[in-house]
Amino acid sequence: MSSTLFRTKKVEQSILDTEEPEHALKKSLSALDLTVFGVGVIIGTGIFVLTGKVAKENAGPSVALAFIVAGVVCGLAALCYAEFASTVPVAGSAYTFSYASLGELPAWIIGWDLVLEFALGTAVVAVGWSGYVRSLLDNAGWHLPVSLSGRDGATGFGFDILAAALVLVLTVILVLGMKLSARVTSVVVAIKVAVVLIVIIAGAFFITADNYKPFIPKAQAQEAGSSLQSPLVQLMFGYTPTDFGVMGIFTAASVVFFAFIGFDVVATAAEETKNPQRDMPRGILGSLIICTTLYVAVSIVVTGMQKYSELSIDAPLADAFKATGHPWYAGVISFGAAVGLTTVCLILLLGQTRVFFAMSRDGLLPRFFSVVHPRFKTPYRPTILLGVIIAILAGFTSLSELAELVNIGTLFAFVVVALGVIILRRTRPDLPRAFRTPLVPFIPILSVLASLWLMLNLPAETWLRFAGWMVIGFIVYFVYGRSHSRLGRQGEAGQGA
């Protein structure tokens, strides 16, 4: 039985599957498209909200260093993703990579994990987008009925119509084709980056040097009951996480890591890229470098404009401009946040549908969902199904208490991909690799350790919820996936012959 659970799917077979007309996606993306996708999904509420929150509560002005730490962790993983995406240019990202290196059960686990990560991420971001849009509408004197704004009205009923509508519109765009999705994303990302640059350039004129003192505030123990405290870290290392100080930078890094989530989604589009061997590494690494630079610049500006201890938590950038006597920029920032979250939702939904499509094509989920649209060449069936489900989730629930699951799910995927690089280097040294992760196995091992460290800094409740989702995944695999696996049936056919 163990041999069937860890049976691997040859890279050549994965690539051959992409050539079946009924299950083949259209290749239309360039390196620029991929970079835009990466920037589009990474820059979201993190740059507009987390920057000030973490500066005030965990790191002070040294939040810029926390962004660098988180960026390095993502960079190590990005090097591993780049090798896999150029070697195995097939939809599914970490799921497909795991199938080629670790085996079917690990691949199923990571695929199941990604389905949750992207679905939950899309719903949470859609709700955040709705909040920004409602704020802009309120400023213009237009007010939605309480029952349609996701809030608890007098009847106790609330449906966030804006969040649900956003998901449904983006679902239609994804069904119509990747090139259209790329064009929409390019326009929106251009607006979003322009707003971020306005914040950086305009804010630079309002910096006061004294606000940076001390750059690394004196360390202090976290308050009892803090949501950031992780008993796992204390149990395993005898180390109590701190706010501020040098170790506070690492505590902050585990929080701002949220702001980087999404670059791995670029890898899910490998099968729809014209020249994946060349363009996937450029898209993955390029988008990460651009976003890290912008994050560091914004964090330096906002902590220079206003003393870190006085920053607001809900809207730190906008309120920092208000504190300096320039409230006009607050509206610009709210507009940029609302526009920016549109692409985050689009690309997270894109990532989920591609993982679901790849698992379906392999038979681990019903093959019904792996048929592409005859005209648009997109996986329209899973796109429509998942779009409707996520729209309903976004409409009825804020899901804020589950947001950390997106974080732990991404880090788990990073660990699996890094291990996969080491294993595939040993089992298939003959594979042509257009991009090679440097210093193997040192870089992948470092990526695993860095990701595990950030995972251990997450609350214990997050681990319990994650474990619960994984248990459900195991049940689904043994009830359905294992017996319907195409790889397993091919093996049985070969033995029968």
C-alpha positions as CSV (number, residue, x, y, z in Angstrom):
1,M,0.0,0.0,0.0
2,S,2.8,2.4,0.9
3,S,4.3,2.1,-2.6
4,T,1.0,3.3,-4.2
5,L,0.7,6.2,-1.8
6,F,4.1,7.5,-2.8
7,R,4.0,6.7,-6.5
8,T,5.4,9.6,-8.6
9,K,4.2,10.9,-11.8
10,K,6.9,11.3,-14.4
11,V,7.6,14.8,-15.6
12,E,7.4,13.6,-19.2
13,Q,3.9,12.2,-18.5
14,S,2.8,15.5,-16.8
15,I,3.9,17.5,-19.9
16,L,2.3,14.9,-22.2
17,D,-1.1,15.4,-20.4
18,T,-1.0,19.1,-21.3
19,E,-1.1,18.2,-25.0
20,E,-4.5,16.4,-24.9
21,P,-6.8,18.7,-26.8
22,E,-9.7,18.3,-24.4
23,H,-7.6,19.1,-21.4
24,A,-5.0,21.6,-22.9
25,L,-4.8,25.2,-21.7
26,K,-4.0,28.0,-24.1
27,K,-0.5,29.4,-24.0
28,S,-0.7,33.2,-24.1
29,L,1.4,34.7,-21.2
30,S,4.8,36.4,-21.4
31,A,7.4,37.2,-18.7
32,L,5.8,40.7,-18.4
33,D,2.4,39.2,-17.9
34,L,3.7,36.9,-15.1
35,T,5.5,39.7,-13.4
36,V,2.4,41.8,-13.5
37,F,0.4,38.9,-12.0
38,G,3.0,38.6,-9.2
39,V,3.0,42.3,-8.4
40,G,-0.8,42.3,-8.7
41,V,-1.4,39.6,-6.1
42,I,1.4,40.5,-3.7
43,I,0.6,44.2,-3.3
44,G,-2.7,44.3,-1.4
45,T,-3.9,45.3,2.1
46,G,-0.4,44.4,3.4
47,I,1.2,47.5,2.2
48,F,-1.7,49.7,3.2
49,V,-2.5,48.2,6.7
50,L,0.2,45.8,8.0
51,T,3.0,48.3,7.7
52,G,1.6,50.6,10.4
53,K,0.1,47.8,12.6
54,V,3.4,45.9,12.9
55,A,5.5,49.1,13.4
56,K,3.3,50.1,16.3
57,E,2.9,46.7,18.0
58,N,6.0,44.7,17.2
59,A,9.0,46.4,15.6
60,G,8.9,50.2,15.5
61,P,10.8,51.8,12.6
62,S,12.7,48.5,12.2
63,V,9.6,47.1,10.5
64,A,11.6,47.8,7.3
65,L,14.0,45.1,8.4
66,A,11.1,42.7,9.1
67,F,10.0,43.2,5.5
68,I,13.5,42.3,4.4
69,V,13.6,39.2,6.5
70,A,10.2,38.1,5.2
71,G,11.4,38.9,1.7
72,V,14.5,36.8,2.1
73,V,12.4,33.8,3.3
74,C,10.2,34.2,0.2
75,G,13.2,34.7,-2.0
76,L,14.7,31.3,-0.9
77,A,11.4,29.6,-1.7
78,A,11.2,31.6,-5.0
79,L,14.5,30.1,-6.2
80,C,13.0,26.6,-5.6
81,Y,9.7,27.5,-7.3
82,A,11.6,29.0,-10.3
83,E,13.5,25.7,-10.9
84,F,10.4,23.6,-10.7
85,A,8.2,25.9,-12.8
86,S,10.8,25.9,-15.6
87,T,11.4,22.2,-15.4
88,V,7.8,21.1,-15.0
89,P,5.8,23.8,-16.9
90,V,2.4,22.3,-15.9
91,A,-0.6,23.8,-14.1
92,G,-0.9,23.1,-10.4
93,S,2.2,24.8,-8.9
94,A,3.4,23.0,-5.7
95,Y,0.8,20.2,-6.3
96,T,2.3,19.2,-9.6
97,F,5.9,19.6,-8.4
98,S,5.1,17.3,-5.4
99,Y,3.6,14.7,-7.7
100,A,6.8,14.5,-9.7
101,S,9.1,14.3,-6.7
102,L,7.5,13.2,-3.4
103,G,4.6,11.1,-4.6
104,E,0.8,11.0,-4.9
105,L,-0.2,11.3,-1.2
106,P,2.1,14.3,-0.5
107,A,0.9,15.8,-3.8
108,W,-2.7,15.4,-2.7
109,I,-2.0,16.9,0.7
110,I,-0.4,20.0,-0.8
111,G,-3.1,20.3,-3.4
112,W,-5.8,20.1,-0.8
113,D,-3.8,22.7,1.2
114,L,-3.6,25.1,-1.8
115,V,-7.4,24.8,-2.5
116,L,-8.1,26.0,1.0
117,E,-5.4,28.7,0.9
118,F,-6.5,30.3,-2.3
119,A,-10.2,30.0,-1.6
120,L,-10.0,31.5,1.8
121,G,-7.6,34.2,0.6
122,T,-10.0,35.2,-2.2
123,A,-13.0,35.4,0.1
124,V,-11.1,37.4,2.8
125,V,-9.7,39.9,0.3
126,A,-13.1,40.3,-1.4
127,V,-14.5,41.3,2.0
128,G,-11.7,43.7,2.5
129,W,-12.3,45.2,-0.9
130,S,-15.9,45.6,-0.1
131,G,-15.1,47.6,3.0
132,Y,-12.9,50.1,1.1
133,V,-15.5,50.5,-1.6
134,R,-18.3,51.1,1.0
135,S,-16.1,53.7,2.6
136,L,-15.6,55.5,-0.7
137,L,-19.4,55.3,-1.4
138,D,-20.1,56.7,2.0
139,N,-17.8,59.6,1.4
140,A,-19.7,60.3,-1.8
141,G,-23.0,60.2,0.0
142,W,-24.2,56.8,-1.3
143,H,-25.1,54.3,1.4
144,L,-25.8,50.6,0.9
145,P,-28.6,49.0,2.9
146,V,-27.3,47.5,6.1
147,S,-28.6,44.1,5.1
148,L,-26.5,44.2,1.9
149,S,-23.2,45.4,3.4
150,G,-22.3,42.3,5.4
151,R,-23.1,43.9,8.7
152,D,-25.5,42.6,11.3
153,G,-28.7,44.5,10.8
154,A,-31.7,44.7,13.0
155,T,-32.9,41.4,11.6
156,G,-29.6,39.7,12.3
157,F,-29.1,39.1,8.6
158,G,-26.3,40.4,6.5
159,F,-25.0,39.6,3.0
160,D,-22.0,41.4,1.6
161,I,-23.4,42.0,-1.9
162,L,-20.2,43.9,-3.1
163,A,-17.8,41.1,-2.1
164,A,-20.0,38.5,-3.8
165,A,-20.4,40.6,-6.9
166,L,-16.7,41.1,-7.2
167,V,-15.9,37.4,-7.1
168,L,-18.6,36.6,-9.7
169,V,-17.4,39.3,-12.1
170,L,-13.8,38.1,-11.8
171,T,-15.0,34.5,-12.4
172,V,-16.5,35.6,-15.7
173,I,-13.2,37.3,-16.7
174,L,-11.2,34.2,-15.9
175,V,-13.7,32.0,-18.0
176,L,-13.2,34.4,-21.0
177,G,-9.5,33.8,-21.1
178,M,-6.1,34.3,-19.6
179,K,-5.1,37.1,-22.0
180,L,-8.1,39.2,-21.0
181,S,-7.3,38.5,-17.4
182,A,-3.7,39.6,-18.0
183,R,-4.9,42.9,-19.7
184,V,-7.3,43.7,-16.9
185,T,-4.6,43.0,-14.3
186,S,-2.0,45.1,-16.2
187,V,-4.3,48.2,-16.1
188,V,-5.2,47.7,-12.4
189,V,-1.6,47.0,-11.3
190,A,-0.4,50.1,-13.1
191,I,-2.9,52.2,-11.0
192,K,-2.0,50.4,-7.8
193,V,1.7,50.9,-8.2
194,A,1.2,54.5,-9.1
195,V,-0.7,55.1,-5.9
196,V,2.1,53.3,-3.9
197,L,4.7,55.5,-5.6
198,I,2.7,58.6,-4.8
199,V,2.7,57.6,-1.1
200,I,6.5,57.0,-1.2
201,I,7.4,60.2,-3.0
202,A,4.9,62.5,-1.3
203,G,5.5,61.0,2.1
204,A,9.3,61.5,1.8
205,F,8.7,65.3,2.0
206,F,7.1,64.9,5.4
207,I,9.7,62.7,7.1
208,T,11.0,63.8,10.5
209,A,14.3,62.2,11.5
210,D,13.4,62.1,15.2
211,N,10.6,59.7,14.5
212,Y,13.3,57.0,13.7
213,K,14.7,57.2,17.2
214,P,15.1,54.5,18.4
215,F,15.2,52.6,15.2
216,I,15.0,49.3,17.1
217,P,13.0,50.0,20.3
218,K,13.9,48.2,23.5
219,A,12.6,44.7,23.7
220,Q,9.6,43.8,25.9
221,A,7.7,40.6,26.5
222,Q,4.5,40.1,24.7
223,E,1.3,40.6,26.7
224,A,-0.4,37.5,28.0
225,G,-3.0,36.3,25.5
226,S,-1.4,38.0,22.6
227,S,-2.6,36.5,19.3
228,L,1.0,36.3,18.2
229,Q,2.2,34.2,21.0
230,S,3.1,30.7,19.9
231,P,3.3,28.0,22.6
232,L,5.1,25.9,20.0
233,V,8.1,28.2,20.0
234,Q,8.3,28.3,23.8
235,L,7.9,24.5,24.1
236,M,10.5,23.6,21.5
237,F,13.1,26.3,22.0
238,G,12.4,27.8,25.5
239,Y,12.2,31.1,23.7
240,T,9.4,33.7,24.5
241,P,8.6,35.9,21.5
242,T,9.1,39.6,22.2
243,D,7.8,42.8,20.8
244,F,10.5,45.2,19.7
245,G,14.2,44.6,20.1
246,V,16.1,42.4,17.7
247,M,13.9,39.4,18.2
248,G,10.9,41.5,17.8
249,I,12.0,42.0,14.2
250,F,11.5,38.2,13.6
251,T,8.2,38.3,15.4
252,A,7.1,41.1,13.0
253,A,8.5,39.1,10.0
254,S,6.1,36.3,10.8
255,V,3.2,38.8,10.6
256,V,4.3,40.8,7.6
257,F,4.8,37.6,5.7
258,F,1.1,37.9,5.0
259,A,2.0,40.8,2.7
260,F,4.1,38.6,0.5
261,I,1.7,35.8,0.0
262,G,0.9,35.3,-3.6
263,F,4.1,35.1,-5.6
264,D,3.8,31.3,-5.7
265,V,0.5,31.8,-7.6
266,V,2.6,32.8,-10.6
267,A,3.8,29.2,-10.8
268,T,0.2,28.0,-11.3
269,A,0.2,29.7,-14.7
270,A,3.2,27.8,-16.0
271,E,1.2,25.8,-18.5
272,E,-0.3,28.9,-20.0
273,T,3.1,30.6,-20.6
274,K,4.5,30.9,-24.1
275,N,8.1,30.2,-23.0
276,P,7.9,28.9,-19.4
277,Q,11.6,27.7,-19.2
278,R,12.7,31.4,-19.7
279,D,9.7,33.4,-18.4
280,M,8.7,31.6,-15.2
281,P,11.9,32.4,-13.3
282,R,11.8,36.0,-14.5
283,G,8.1,36.4,-13.5
284,I,8.5,34.8,-10.0
285,L,11.8,36.5,-9.0
286,G,11.0,39.8,-10.7
287,S,7.7,40.3,-9.0
288,L,9.2,39.4,-5.6
289,I,12.1,41.9,-5.9
290,I,9.8,44.7,-7.0
291,C,7.3,44.2,-4.2
292,T,10.0,43.8,-1.5
293,T,11.5,47.1,-2.6
294,L,8.2,48.9,-2.5
295,Y,7.3,47.4,1.0
296,V,10.6,48.5,2.5
297,A,10.3,52.0,1.0
298,V,6.7,52.4,2.3
299,S,7.6,51.2,5.8
300,I,10.5,53.7,6.0
301,V,8.3,56.6,4.9
302,V,5.3,55.9,7.2
303,T,7.5,55.5,10.3
304,G,9.3,58.7,9.3
305,M,6.1,60.7,8.9
306,Q,4.6,59.7,12.3
307,K,6.1,58.3,15.5
308,Y,5.6,54.5,15.4
309,S,3.8,54.6,18.8
310,E,1.2,57.0,17.4
311,L,0.4,55.1,14.1
312,S,-3.2,53.9,13.7
313,I,-3.9,50.3,13.1
314,D,-6.8,50.4,10.7
315,A,-5.5,52.9,8.2
316,P,-1.9,53.8,9.1
317,L,-0.8,55.4,5.8
318,A,-4.0,57.5,5.3
319,D,-3.9,58.6,9.0
320,A,-0.2,59.5,8.8
321,F,-0.9,61.9,6.0
322,K,-3.8,63.3,8.0
323,A,-1.4,63.8,10.9
324,T,0.9,65.9,8.7
325,G,-2.0,68.0,7.5
326,H,-2.6,66.4,4.1
327,P,-5.9,64.6,4.3
328,W,-6.4,64.6,0.5
329,Y,-3.9,61.7,0.2
330,A,-6.1,59.6,2.5
331,G,-8.7,59.4,-0.3
332,V,-6.0,58.5,-2.9
333,I,-4.7,55.7,-0.6
334,S,-8.2,54.3,-0.1
335,F,-8.8,54.3,-3.8
336,G,-5.5,52.5,-4.4
337,A,-6.3,49.9,-1.8
338,A,-9.7,49.2,-3.4
339,V,-8.3,49.0,-6.9
340,G,-5.4,46.9,-5.7
341,L,-7.5,44.3,-4.0
342,T,-9.3,43.6,-7.2
343,T,-6.2,42.0,-8.8
344,V,-5.4,40.1,-5.6
345,C,-8.8,38.4,-5.8
346,L,-8.5,37.7,-9.5
347,I,-5.1,36.1,-9.2
348,L,-5.9,34.1,-6.1
349,L,-9.0,32.7,-7.8
350,L,-6.9,32.0,-10.9
351,G,-4.4,30.0,-8.7
352,Q,-7.1,27.9,-7.1
353,T,-8.9,27.0,-10.3
354,R,-5.6,25.8,-11.9
355,V,-4.7,23.6,-8.9
356,F,-8.2,22.2,-8.9
357,F,-8.0,21.6,-12.7
358,A,-4.6,19.8,-12.4
359,M,-5.9,17.5,-9.6
360,S,-9.0,16.8,-11.7
361,R,-6.9,16.0,-14.8
362,D,-5.0,13.5,-12.7
363,G,-8.2,11.8,-11.5
364,L,-7.8,12.7,-7.8
365,L,-10.9,14.9,-8.2
366,P,-13.7,14.2,-10.8
367,R,-12.4,14.3,-14.4
368,F,-15.5,16.3,-15.2
369,F,-13.7,19.4,-14.0
370,S,-10.6,19.0,-16.3
371,V,-12.4,19.7,-19.6
372,V,-11.5,23.1,-21.0
373,H,-13.9,25.5,-22.8
374,P,-13.9,24.7,-26.6
375,R,-13.5,28.4,-27.5
376,F,-11.7,30.1,-24.7
377,K,-9.5,27.1,-23.7
378,T,-9.9,27.8,-20.0
379,P,-11.0,25.4,-17.2
380,Y,-14.4,26.9,-17.1
381,R,-16.1,24.2,-15.0
382,P,-14.0,24.5,-11.9
383,T,-13.8,28.3,-12.4
384,I,-17.6,28.6,-12.3
385,L,-18.0,26.2,-9.4
386,L,-15.4,27.7,-7.2
387,G,-16.3,31.2,-8.1
388,V,-19.9,30.7,-7.0
389,I,-18.9,28.9,-3.7
390,I,-16.4,31.7,-2.9
391,A,-18.9,34.4,-3.7
392,I,-21.3,32.9,-1.2
393,L,-18.6,32.6,1.4
394,A,-17.5,36.2,0.9
395,G,-21.1,37.3,1.1
396,F,-22.0,35.7,4.3
397,T,-18.9,35.6,6.4
398,S,-15.9,37.9,7.1
399,L,-13.6,34.9,7.7
400,S,-11.2,37.2,9.6
401,E,-10.6,34.6,12.3
402,L,-9.4,32.1,9.7
403,A,-7.1,34.4,7.8
404,E,-4.0,32.9,9.4
405,L,-4.7,29.6,7.6
406,V,-3.7,31.3,4.4
407,N,-0.3,32.1,5.9
408,I,0.4,28.6,7.3
409,G,-0.8,27.0,4.1
410,T,1.6,29.0,2.0
411,L,4.5,28.2,4.3
412,F,3.7,24.5,4.2
413,A,3.8,24.7,0.4
414,F,7.2,26.4,0.6
415,V,8.5,23.5,2.7
416,V,7.2,20.9,0.3
417,V,8.6,22.6,-2.9
418,A,12.0,23.0,-1.3
419,L,12.2,19.4,-0.4
420,G,11.0,18.4,-3.8
421,V,13.9,20.3,-5.5
422,I,16.4,18.2,-3.5
423,I,14.7,14.9,-4.2
424,L,14.2,15.5,-7.9
425,R,17.8,16.5,-8.3
426,R,18.8,13.1,-7.0
427,T,16.1,11.0,-8.7
428,R,16.1,12.8,-12.0
429,P,19.5,14.4,-12.6
430,D,18.9,14.0,-16.3
431,L,16.0,16.4,-16.6
432,P,16.7,19.6,-18.6
433,R,16.6,22.5,-16.2
434,A,16.4,26.0,-17.7
435,F,16.8,27.5,-14.3
436,R,18.7,25.8,-11.5
437,T,18.4,26.7,-7.8
438,P,21.9,27.7,-6.7
439,L,23.8,25.9,-3.9
440,V,21.6,22.8,-3.7
441,P,20.9,21.4,-1.1
442,F,22.0,24.4,1.0
443,I,19.4,26.9,-0.3
444,P,16.4,24.5,-0.2
445,I,17.3,23.4,3.3
446,L,17.6,27.0,4.4
447,S,14.2,27.6,2.8
448,V,12.7,24.8,4.8
449,L,14.1,26.0,8.1
450,A,13.1,29.6,7.5
451,S,9.6,28.6,6.6
452,L,9.2,26.2,9.6
453,W,10.5,29.0,11.9
454,L,7.7,31.4,10.7
455,M,5.2,28.6,11.0
456,L,6.2,28.0,14.6
457,N,5.6,31.6,15.3
458,L,1.9,31.3,14.4
459,P,-0.8,30.8,17.0
460,A,-1.6,27.3,18.2
461,E,-5.2,27.8,17.1
462,T,-4.0,28.2,13.5
463,W,-2.2,24.8,13.7
464,L,-5.4,23.1,15.0
465,R,-7.6,24.5,12.2
466,F,-4.9,23.5,9.7
467,A,-4.7,20.0,11.1
468,G,-8.5,19.7,10.9
469,W,-8.6,20.6,7.2
470,M,-5.8,18.1,6.5
471,V,-7.8,15.3,8.3
472,I,-10.7,16.0,6.0
473,G,-8.3,15.9,3.0
474,F,-7.0,12.5,4.0
475,I,-10.6,11.2,4.2
476,V,-11.4,12.5,0.7
477,Y,-8.2,11.0,-0.7
478,F,-8.8,7.5,0.7
479,V,-12.5,7.5,-0.1
480,Y,-12.2,8.9,-3.7
481,G,-8.8,10.1,-4.9
482,R,-6.8,7.0,-4.4
483,S,-9.2,4.7,-6.3
484,H,-9.7,7.1,-9.2
485,S,-6.1,8.2,-9.7
486,R,-5.1,8.0,-13.4
487,L,-1.6,7.1,-12.3
488,G,-2.9,4.2,-10.3
489,R,-5.2,3.0,-13.1
490,Q,-2.4,3.2,-15.6
491,G,-0.3,1.0,-13.3
492,E,-3.1,-1.5,-12.9
493,A,-3.5,-1.6,-16.7
494,G,0.2,-2.2,-17.1
495,Q,0.2,-5.1,-14.6
496,G,-2.9,-6.6,-16.3
497,A,-1.1,-6.5,-19.6
